[in-house]
């Protein structure tokens, strides 16, 4: 407490020194500002005036205090012999421009269009010459926490560069603090554990970025893939590196890969780091020692590479760690990769350092502070609606006015660095309000400080040997707090910080409402953005590109569709062809039949929920129809966990909500298990009366061939069917690779089209198509995951044909593959869309 009978002094203990503020008022001022990022450092009084002005303008978090607390110092000093060659330093500087640009509040398209102006002196991207002639492939925001990312192609170097933003909003900050470790799995195996927050944000980007990388490699002459990012972006770059190496995507065989990160935190545990090393070694063995390079650059007094601490079980992945100080880059011995502090050699010249304090935002001899501040100036002017020929003068006046104000204020004040108020970019975080990034900059150090105070208490408990159980319980409690549901934490913080009204009971999700559990990972959870995406895909449907010659949507008399259920980045455009076929007039209820991916069912199961959530609005369950089906005694029940885990039904809900957006409809979801042909016919007979009703529609959820070793399916036709050559399994020992004249993706297409031909009506009847399809599956074992829902539909169509003699038309309108497989290491999933009409 402060005593009235003595000078008001406030002391803050920050190991290993005391920092004293003269008065309580000054302490409050420091606390209100970004005090951790601007803590006085030894020797600050001797800084050159120009350098002092640089630090006077700081507004971003630089994590120097965390470096003091958490970073460990290597006993092996760096020498001038450790300096990297000039060409490596230049390459790091060039790629660093892309990593820094990922923070921009200005659209990338505008920046690339106006590079000639924006790279001039005093403009935001002064000296960013690596951006010249770049072609934008994609610019997106992740479905989780809105992580900004872009992919560009550099014609001069033939590089595809994927750049990921660091932490830039409150949601990302909360995910950063989720230090619990989650099993890493890539669809093939589980190996090690990964930072749970980084993993969630990565999953929200994975499909979009991998598809963009595939598109860049297909569209341009790409010889090298570069994954880069600063801070959180560096962690995401390593996770995408793991994805490229361990999974199979359509990238050119033997393409050079570079992972270049700046100030990246630790991402996973020791087992995951070993897995990274194994993948790197295997890739280099296949394609040469220069086929994959990863540079992980740590900065002087940057605390981020020191977190999460090694004692939490985390490790760095990097094979070639580097250390940066004031534009100079040194190689770090691999044995010292976990250290973040190093003794440096004495400078060979007397030139003063530009950024002697270092910090999180000073890499490649540049200040991210300056770049971001100038981009904010430009954003404010452009948002103000300046004329095209006037914004440059207004921008320059603002920059000169600001820099002049800093200098004047620095001269007038005697003491610590001053911070000029700055209107930061507003980030929409929901609840109809905005949150300024500067708020995060003030809050983030305090959040991290709380975390590390907890860690220090845990270490003290351990060192003093109070008891292993006490120490373990203490740290388990901290981890449990950090491991709370991130979505819940963000929701609570939004309500508490940004909404005019406190949270109410309506924010609690009732138990009979199924949540949209795959939103923000398989598709965006932002309603407006999702609506825009679906509208775009539906509007892009081109009958000329259809599988059918007479496709003219909407199809009169359309009663059902077959459509895929993969992530929207992959299957969304193909599914649009099916949904575009729907004639919505008079429809009041929709049956959705999807296969069970996670639990074994020897039958069909009904939901116990009354509502299904979607980002576009809830869909009510037709409970009366569900009760009718339940009373037949033929259906089992889905528990809520099974319901929410399954994606095959959920992936159709946003499309159903969108296509019937002007109508009041209800849905009847049915999960179809691994049933044989006779049971498919039996369930089809139960559903046939509903199919005959004019107000009822059916959606059948199915992807087609899942090809690749990751799916344990490598069926291959050596030559186009029909052929005398028998099909083979490429993964079997003794078989050669695919025929050079007949690539794997062509064989997959032939295999899928064979199934589509058997299912088409006419020429087949529903019963005949069902028999042909069953024989085909028995012969090829094609991994069509929705084969049983399709079988149930065929059973219903056959039953109706028997009853009223009506024969349906089943027409395929679209076929796509997620990637073009060329060798056994590749993999793909096929997507086919069809409509059924009378």
N, C-alpha and C positions, 0 to 999 in steps of 0.2 A: 504493500500500500504506500501511497505518497503521504508524507508527514508535513503538516503545516509549519512546524517549528524548525524545518531545515530546508535547504534549497531543494526544489523539486527536480529530482534526477531519476531517470529511468534506465535500468540496465537490462540488456538482453544477452543471455549466455548463448554463444554459438561457438562450439568447440573449434579450435582450441583457444579462442581469445574472447575477451569481453569487448563489446562495442557500446560506447556510452553516448547517449543523447543528453544535451545540457538541460533541457526542460521537458516537461510532460507534453507541452504543446508541440514541440519539435518531434517528439516520439510519435504523437498522433498523426502528424503530417507525413512522417516517413511510413507509418503503417498504412495510411490511406493511399500512398503512392506505391510504386513498385520497389519496396525497400529491400527485398531479398536480392533482386536482380542488380541493385545498385549499391550493395554493401561496400564501404570503403575497403580498398585493398592496400597492402603495404606499398609504399612508394608512390601513392597517388599524388602527393604534393609536388613531386618532381616531374610530373607529366608535362610534356610540351603543350603550350596553349592550344595548338591546333588539334592535338590528340584529345585534350580535355574537352574541347568543343564536341568532338565525336561522341564522347561518353555523356555529355550533357544532353544529347538528343535521344538517348536510349529510352524506348518505351516497351520493348519486347523483353521477354524473360530470357536471361542468359545462363541461368543455372550455375553460376560461379559458387554460390554458397553450398549447393548440393555437391559440387566438385570437392569442396573442402571437407565435407562430411563423409562422402561415400567413396570417392576415388582413391585408389591405392597407387603408390609411387613405385615404379620399377627400380630395382637396384642396378640395372644395366643402363648406363647413360647412352644417349644417342650421340653419334659423332658425325662429322662432315662426310665420312665415307658411307653413311647411311642415307644420304640425300638421294632421292630418286632422280633418274635421268630427266633432262629438260623436256623431252617429248612426253613423258608420263605426266609431269606437272602440267603441261599445256593441255593434255587430254582431260585431266581432272578438272581443270578450270573450265573447259568447254562444256563437259557434261554437267558440271555444277550449275551452269546457267539454266539448264533444263530443270534441275532439282529445285532451284530457287523460284523459277517461274511458276511452279505448281501452286504457290501460295496466292497468285494474283487474283484480285477481286474483279479484274477486267476480263471479259471473254477472250479466250485464246485467239479466236477468229479475228477479233478487232486488232489484237496485238500483231499477229502475223501480217495483217493487211497494211498496218501503219508502221512497220519496222523502221523504215527510212527516217521517220520523224522520231520515234520513241528511242532510238539508239544514239541520238545526237547528244552533245554535251548538255548537262543539267537535266536531261530527260530521264525517266525512270529506268530504262534499260541501256543506259550509257555503257558502251563497250561490250554489249552482248552480241558479238558478231557471229557466234555459233548458230544463231537462230535464222540467219539469212538463208533464203531459198527453201526453208522447211515446208513440207506439205502436211497439213493436219489430217490425221486419220480419224481420230475421235477425241472428244472432250466430254467427260462425264463426271457425275458425282455419285459416290457409292450409295447403295441402298441402305447401308448402316452408317449412321453418324455423318453422312454427307461428305465423305472424303473426296476431295477434288483430284482428278487424274486426267492426264491426256497422253495420247500417243501420236508421235509425228515421224515422218520419214525424212532423212537427210540425204538428198541425192549425191552430194559431193563425197560423202563417206560411205554411202550405201548402208546407212544404219537406220533401224527402227528403234526409236527411243520411247520407252514408257516411263513417265515421271509421276511420282506420287507425292501428294502434299503432306506436310507435317501437321501437327495438332493446330487447329485453327478455330475450333468452336467448343462449346461447353460439353456437348455430347461426346466428342472425341476425347476431351479431358477425362471424363468419367470412365470411358473405356480404357484409357491409358492406366488408370489407377486400379483396374481389375487385375491384380497381380497373381491371381490363381492360375494354375497351369492346367491346360486342357489337352486331352489326347490328340496328337496330330494324326490325321488320316486323310489320304488322298484318293480314296475310292478303291485302292488296291490293298493297302496294308496300313496298320497302325504302327507308328514308330516314334517313341519319345513323346515329350509334352511341349506345348507351345503356350505362350502368353495368351490368356483367354480373351482379353480385350482386343489385342492385335488380330487374333484368329477370327473374331466376329466381324471386324471391319474388313478383313481380307475376304471373307466369304461374301460380303455385300458387294465386292468389286470383281470377284473371280471370273464370273461368266462374261461380264461386259468387256473386261480387259483382254482375256484370252481370246475372245472372238475378234477384238480389234487387232490383236497381234497377228492372228491367223489371216485377217483381211489384208493387213499391210504386207505380209509375206506373199500373199497370193497376187496382190495388185502391183507391187514394186519389186525391183531387183535387190532384195535385202540380203546382204552378206553377213550382217552383224546385228544382233539383238542386244540392246542396252536397257537395263532396268536400274533406275536411279531414284533417289529420294533423300530428303533431309529430315532428320529426326524420326518421327513416326513413319514418314515416307520411306526411310531406309529400311525399317523393319518390314514394311509391306513389300519392298523390292526383294528382300531375301525370301519371303514366303512365296512370291511369284516365281523366283528362281527355283525353289523347291518344286513348284507346280510344273514348270517347264521340263525339269530334269526327270521327275518321277512319274508324271502322267504323260499321256500321249496326245499331243495337239498337232495341228497342221502347220508345222514350221519346217522350213527346208532342212533336209538331212545334212548333218554336219555343220549347221550354221554356227558361227562364233557367237558366244554369249559373254556379256560383261555385266557384272553386278557391281555398281559403284554407288556407295552410300556415304553420307556426310552426317556425323553426329548421331548415328543410329544407336538405339538402346539394344540391350540383349533381347533375344527373341524366344529362345527355347532352352531346354535343359541339355545336359551333356550327351544324352542318347540321341537327341535330334541333331546336335552338332556333329556327332559321329556319322549320322545318316547323310548329312550334307557333304561331309568329306568323302564318303563312299560314292555318292553320286558324282561328285566332281572328278574323282579318280577314274570312275568308269567312263565318263564322258571324254576325258582327256585320253584315256587308253584307246577309245574308238576313233577319235578324230584329231588327235595330236595335242601336245602340251599347251599350245596357244589357243585351243578351241574354247576354253572357259577361263575367265579371269575375274576374280572378285577383289575389289579394293574397298576396304572399310576405313574411312578416314575419320580420325578422332581429332578434335580441336583442343588447343591450349585452354585449360581451365573450363572446359565444357563438361558439365556433370552428367549429361544424358547418357553418354557411353558407359558410365559407371553404374547405371540402373537398368533393370532391377539388380540388386547386388548378387554376387556369386553365392553368398551364404543363403540366398533364397532358392538356390538350385538352378540359376540361370547361367548360360555360357554364350560367348560370342561365336558366330559361325565362321568368320572370315579366315581365309587361307593366307591373305596378304594384307595384314593390318598396316595402316599408315598413320603418321602423326603430323599434324599441320600446325605451324606457328608462323603467323604473319606472312603468309604466302609461300613459306618454305615447307617442303614435304619430306619427311623422313620415313624410311622403312622401319617397322617394328619387328623384332624377331618373333617368330610364331609362338615361342614359349612365353612371351610377355604380352600376349594379345589381351589378357584380361585387365591389364593395368591401363590407367588413363592419364597418369602423370609421369613425365620423363624429364630428366636433366638434359639440357640442350648445350651444344657447344657454343663458345663465345663467337659472336658475329665477326666475320672476316673484314667487314668494313665498319665505319663509324656512323652509318646512316641509322637514324632512330627508327624504331619499330612503328608501323602505322597503327597497329592494334595490340599494344603490349599487354593489356589485361586479358585478351582472348575472350572466350565465351561461346555460347551456343550459336550465335548468329554471325560469326566471323570466320568464313572459310574462303579459300582460294584468293586471299588478298582482297576480299570484298566485304562490304557490310550489308547484310540483309536488312538491317534497320533502315538504311538509306533507301534501298530499293522499295521496300514495302511502304515506307512513308510517302515516297513520291507517287507510287501507284494509288495510294489513298487520295492524294491531292487530285490526281487525274480522274479517279472515279467520281469524286465529289463534283468536279467541274462538268464531267459528261452527264452525270445524273441531273445537273442543273439545266440541261437542255441548251448548252452553248452551241452557237452556230459553228459549222465545220471550219470556217475561216477565222474563228475568233478564239477557239479554245487554247491554242498554243500560247498566245500572249497572256491570257488569264492564268494559265498554268505557270509560266515563267515568273509572273509577278508574285504568285503565291509562294513559289519556292524561294525566290530572293527575299521576300518579306519574312518568311519563316527563318531562314538562315541568318538574316540580319538580326532578327529578334533574339535568337539564341545567343549571338555574339554579344549584343548589348546587355542582355541579362547576365551573361557569364562575367562580363566586366564589372557589372554593378554589384554582384553578389560576392561575398567572401566565404568560401566554404565549399560544401559538397556540391555535386552536380545538380543542375536544375532540369526539370522536365517540363517541356512546353505542352499544354493541353492539346490534344489532337483528336479530331473526330474520326473514330475508327470505322471500319466497314461494319455495317449492321448485318448480322447473320440471323436469318429467320429460323427460330427454334420452336415454332408452334405457338399455340394459344393466342394467336392473333397479335403477337408483339415481336419485338426485335431485341437482340442481345448484342452489345458491342464487344468486339474482340478484346478491347482494352480491359474489360471486366475480367475476362479469362486471364489476361496477363497479370492482373493483380491477385486473382484467386488461386491460380495454378501453383505458385510457389508455396502458398500457405497450405494447400492440400497436400503437396508433396512433403512439406515439413512435418505435418501431422503423421503421415505414413512413416516417415523415418524416425520420428520420436518413438513411435510404437516399436519400430525395429530396434532402436537403441535400448529400450527397456527390455526387449526380448534378449538381446545380447548380454546386457548386464546381469539379467537373471541367470543366464547360462554360465557366464564367467564366474559369478559368485557361488555357483553350484547350489543355488537355493533348492534345486530339485529338478530333475529332467522333466517330470510330469508337469510341474508348475510352468516351466519355460515353454513346453510344448503346448499346454493349454492356453497360455498367454498369446503365443503367436497364432494358434488356431483361431482364437477369437478375433484377432486382427484380420486374418485371412477370410474368416467367415463374413465379417463386415464388408470387406472389399469384394467378396464374391457374391454379394446379393445380386438379384436379377437386375442387370443393367437397364433394361427397359423400364423397370419400376422406378429405379433411381432417377432416370432422366425425367420420367413423368412427374415424380414428386417435385424435383427441382424446378421444372417448368411451372408447375402450379404455384410453388412457394415464391419463386423469384419473379415471374413474369406476368402472372394473371392477376387481374384486379380482384377476383373472388377466390376465397380459399377452397381447397379441395372439398368435394362433397361426396356423399355416398354413391352418386351416379358414376363416379370414376371407377368404382369397383366392378369387376367383370363377374356377372352371375355365373353360377356353376353350370347352368344348362346352355351356355353360349360357347360355341367353339371359337377359339381365337384363331386369327390368321397367323399361324405359327411360322409359315415360310415367307411371310412378308419381310422385307429388308434383307433377304438373302437370295431366294429364288426369283424374286421380283421386288420392285420398289414398294415400300410401305407408304410412300407419299401419294395421297389420293390424286392430287392435281397432276403430278408427273405421270402416274400410272394411267390416268385417263388420257393424257396426251399421247403416251406410247401406244395404247390400244387404238386410239383414233387414227394415229399415223399408220399402223399396220393394216387396219381395215381399209383405209383410204388407198393404201399402196397395192391392194389386190388388183391384179391385172389379168383379166380373162385370157389374154393372149399368151400368158405364161403358165396357164393351167394345164394339168394333165388331160383335161377334157376339151375336145374341140368345140363343143356347143355350150360351154359354161357361161351362163348369163345370170348372175346373182341379183336379187334373192331368188331362190328356186320355189316356185309355187308348189304347194303340197309337200314341202320338206317336213319330214317327221322325225328325223334323227341325223346326227352327225357322228363321225369318228374323228378325233383330234388328239394331238400329242399333249403330254403333260410335263415336259422338261422345263428347266428355267427359261424365263421369257426371252432372255438374250439369245437363246438357241432356238426355241420352238415357237416363240410368239408370232413371227411372220408366217410360218406354215399354218398354225392354228387359225390365223385370220381368214384363210381361204374357206375353212369349214364354217366358221361363224358368219362369214359374209353370205353364206348360202341360205341362212335361216330366214324364212318368212315369218315374222313375229306376230302377225295379225291373229288375234284370238287366243294366243297361248297364255295359260294361267299357271301351269306347273311344269317343272322340268325334272325328270329323272336323270341322275348322274351316276353312271356305273364305272367304278374304277377298280383296278387290281390291287391286291394287298401286297405291299413290298416288305413289311416288317414283321407280320405275325402270320402263322400258318392257319388257314381256314379251310375246312372241308365243306364249304357251303357259302352262303352269303350272309352279311351282317348289316344291321340297321343302326342308325345313329340314335343316341339317347338325348341329343341336344334339341333345343327349340329354335335356335338361331345360329347362323354361320356368319362370322365376321369377314368383311373384305374392306380394303382401304376405300372402296367406292360406296360403301354403305352395306348394312347387314342384309342378309337373305333369310327370310323366315322359312322354317321347315314346315311342310304340309303334314302336320302331326296326325290328322285324321287318316290320311292315306298310309302313313307309317304304321298306325295302329291296325289298319285293315291287313297290312302285310304281316304284321307281328302275330295276328290272330290265326294265320294259316298254320303256324307252328313250324314252318320251313326255314325261318330266318333266326339267326342268333343276334346278340347285341354287341355293339362296339362300346368299350369303355372310353372315357374321355381321352385317356393317354393314347390309346390306339388311334382314335379319331384324329387327334392333333398331330401325331407323328406321321400319318399318311399324307403324301403330297399329291397322289394321283387324282383325287377329287378336288382338293383345294386349288390346284392350278387352273381349274376351269371356272371357279367361282367369280373372279374378276371379269372374265369374258362374258359370263352369263349375266352378271349385273350390268355390264356395259351394253350388251346387245339388246337387253330388255329394259333399258334405263327409263323409258317412258311408261312402263307397265308395272302393275302390281302382280308379282309372281311369287311362287313358293317353290322350294326344291325338295326332292326326295333322294338323298345320297344313299347309295348301296355299295358296300365293299364286297367284291367278288373274290372268293378264294381259289385255291388250286383244285378245281373240280373237273371231272371227266366229261366227255361229250354227252352222256345220258343225263347228267345233272344240269348241264348247260341247257339242254332241251326242256328239262322239267321246270327250271326257273324261268325260261323263256315263255312257257305256257302260262305260268302264273302272271307274268307281266304283259302278255299279249292283249288282254282286255283294256289295259291302260293305254297301250300303244294305239288302239283303235279310237280312243277318245279324241275329238277334234281340238280340245284345249290342252293337250298333253304333248310334251316334246321329250326326246331322249338324247342325252350326250354320252357317248362311249369314249372312255379315256384310254389311250394306248399309244406308246411309242413303238417303233418297229425295231429293226435289227440293232442289237448292242454288240458291236464287233470289237475284238481285241483281247489280248491276254488278261487285261484287267477284268474282263467279263467272262473269261474262260471259254471264249467262243471265237475260233479263227477259221470257220468254214470258208472254203475258197473254190470257185470254179476255175480251172486252169485255162479254159477257153469259153467264149460266149455260148450259153445254152441256146438251143439244144445241141449237145455235143456227145461224142462217144467217150470222151475222157471223163472218168469218174471224179467227183469232188474230193478234195483232200482237206486235212487240217494242217495249216501252216505251222502251228506250234509243235507238231509232232516231230520227234527226232528222225532224221533220215530224209526229210523232205527238203527240197531246195526252196528258194524264195519264190515270190510270185513271178508269173510270166511277164517279161518286160513289155510285151505287146498288149497285155490285158491286166491293168492295175487292179489292186484290191478293191478300191472304191467302186470300180465298174462291176466287179463280181458281186459286191454287196447290193448294188442297185438292181442287178439282175435277179438276185435272190429275193429281194423285197418285192419287186414287180411281179415275180412269180406268184407270191401270196396275194398281191392286189388283183391279179388276173383271176385267181381262183375265187376270190370274194365278190367279184363284180357280178351284178345282176342287171339285166341279162348279160351274157347268155345263160348263166346258171339260174336255177331257182334257189330260194333261201335254203331249202333242205339239201339241194345238190351242192351249193357253195359250202355249207357246213361240213359235208362229207369230204369234199376236196380239200378244204382247209385243214381238217383233222389229219388226213393222210399226209399232207404237205409237212405239217409240224412233226409228225412221227418220223418222216424221212430226213428232214433237214435239221431238226431241233432248233430252228430259228428262234432267237431270243426276243420274240415279240411279247413284251410284258403284259399287254392288255388282251392276250389271246382268249382268255376266259370271258371277260366282258363282251368281246366281239362274238364269242360263241353263244352267250346268253341272248344277245340281240338277234343273231341268226335264228335261234330257237323261237323267239317271239315272232319274227317275221314269218317263219315257216308255219307257226300255229295260226297266225292270222290268215295266211294264204289258204290253209286247210278250212278255216271257218267261213270266210267270205269270198275266197277265190281270187283275191287281189294280189297281184305280183308287184313287188316294189322295184324301184330302180336304185341300185347302189353304184354310184359314180365317184371315181377318185379324181380329185381336183388339184392336189399339190403333193409333191414329194421332194424332200430335202435331206441332206446329211449334215451333221454338226461339223465334220471335217472330212477331208479326202485322204483316206488311208493309202499309203504307198508301201509300207513295210510292216513287219510283225510288231514292231514297237509302237506303231500308231494305234489309235482307237477312234471309234465314232459311234454315234447313235443316229438312227434314221427317224424321220418324222413324215407321216403320211396323213392327209386329210381327205375325207370323203363325206358325201351327203347321201341320205336315203329319202326318197320321195315316192309318192303314189300319184 
